[in-house]
Amino acid sequence: MMAQSGKTVEQFLTALNNEDMTAARALLADDFKFVGVLGSRDGADVYIADMGRMKMKYTIHKVFEEDDDVCVLCDYIMGDKTVFGCSWYQLKEGKISSLRVVFDPRPLL
């Protein structure tokens, strides 16, 4: 059975898949930090604005959870391109405070 941190991350990804940026934003800490292969973002509002433009979708393969750390192995679907990757979410006080993403960017370049 998944604990609360994993459920929060799954709610976040479901909101992004449904393009419900209001619901997704509500799960992020205001000082949320994103670090990815192609760049980084500081602040939940900046990140959510970018995600709203990108309309990226996620297919979750596996979720690993330990306390406030959640690791998701998934496909990132960006338009006609799909890449497999790993997302490491860290939560504080029930909200997602940071996300670090690793994948091979070559199909996108």
Buried (B, 14 or more C-beta within 10 A) or exposed (E): EEEEBBBBBBBBBBBBBEEEBEBBBBBBBEEBBBBBBEEEBEBBEEBBBEBEEEEBBBEBEEBEBEEBEBBBEBBBBEEEEEBEBBBBBBBEEEBBBBBBBEBEEEEEE
